[in-house]
């Protein structure tokens, strides 16, 4: 195999691929990038067996071929080179050479057939989604994904796609987010899939202009962004029946300015206990008082925010970290919180929901020490 | 590559009965979700488990895997995407999990090179035993990492395979790794087979045992060990001696070929003389030396006693007229002499006493007393 390419093109592709390269794997081949050069195109691929990233680079091809090279070494040398042309050659004994104006660097490659085979995506259903919509859906839900590997179904976001749009749901047992987009064109596809956190985190970091083509398969979800491709394995578990845990009869409503409430929670929570992160919301007709107390450090704090509360006075405790996350993810300026009792789930939403969008967040309270 | 072909071909033929059963399972549509390969140390259990895993993923399977399809080639290198190998690892210094990383937290960065090197050696030689320094248990991190990755959907072709070597070390410490694994065994993911491999089945939790199909693996025959020694360029004249002392344990054979053979013969001969002769001075020296060794080098004393045990089993077979490889070595004249001097001796009981002594070494007992009792009891068995 022999081709030459620009340093910047190679560097950008390798940087993207490094997100799918495990640093502590017992499969050394996963530390490599698979380079496949044909007359049509040259692609670079990396995988950690959960996600696979493939990027295409423009090259001047002299001889087609395929090889696997250590990604970190290739990225390190590319980072250190000035802007120049890089020629990459690999002989039939897997001896690779990186030739530049600055010098020549030799290293050993691995046979391409040792690299994991690319998953079969034939038979996948294609759905085109605007990039900003996809990022909105992911951004609204991925923060509540569980990190507990004992509950595999909760370590991803459930995407429920139908002709009515898409509903994305995530939960870690303490909080639950349900985000619906009615303007999602499913192109006739109907079904559920649980998409792992790593893929979602990667997609959030990508600058996407235009549409993303999603290829939804039996075992994999593939996103095509321009000439790049990101593929993830889907979680093979049944997502819990989330509708049954969303309360329908919360009769007390709090309306407040989102940023004022969030700011107050952030400031007060600084003085909360470092292990429980407990804060309390004391709600009266015209205000909401946020309080915390840490007897261990003899510290306490309180702050009052103007609000409209419709119902009997109520005091409810929350983990401040969860509360901040949930309030922060409410869109718009006005937040609406629906309560029932001090020990039941509350529902957080925006007073002015965006068109074609429904967003609902559920947060479980914690029992306050009297 | 040549070495690997010899090894892999031989293990299936050396354990022909076991392989026949595994091959039938592999070629049926009734592959179980969990198997337990148990048997004596060095009997090729790990090698068989790798072969079985390869067969389950072979693209053209028959009685054996084809060895040439892309899946087989990746299995030979232990670099298959559907293969996860779990083995004891040192406890990481910091137990704190990096929440932003999905890397394998079970492996210390400094141990990673050693781990990958060990896996490479294992792929080159299936009888290579992966032993990472300071690794005395299977970490719960390893089982958690497994749990995280096992529940992803995968291609329907082939099976996801999890090999757990030294599975009895799941129960080490508080047994948290065993309990975490139990959750997977209770609700096994589809199209997945876990193979637990152990020399010490008695140390596994009953709840784990009850969820695995057991495959008992007998010790290797002397002929196979002899062939293996031949492949390792051992001199023809030494093969019977080393194969006899190995007793079907390939790990022991590997250890023995690293020792100077003359020293081994001298060691065994000297020890036999000491414990069969009724010489107080020699007994005192023996007790003092081995009490110190039990404290400072427990593996050395275990090795010496194990050699003695094998020697006494061999003389027991000679007494009963059953052939043994050690009868074809320079030990034969010594055995004949001792048989003449102790015609009514119970050599089987002597071997049993030595086994008991080996088991007492890690128990922090008062060794001078244990060793003195051992010598007295051996004398009683020699002259009943």
Interface residues (C-beta under 8 A of the other chain):
Chain A: X22 X23 X24 X25 X26 X27 X28 X29 X48 X49 X50 X113 X114 X116 X117 X119 X120 X147 X149 X150 X152 X153 X155 X196 X198 X218 X219 X220 X233 X234 X235 X236 X237
Chain B: X70 X73 X74 X77 X79 X81 X85 X99 X102 X103 X104 X105 X107 X109 X112 X115 X116 X119 X120 X144 X145 X147 X148 X149 X150 X151 X152 X153 X154 X155 X156 X180 X183 X189 X190
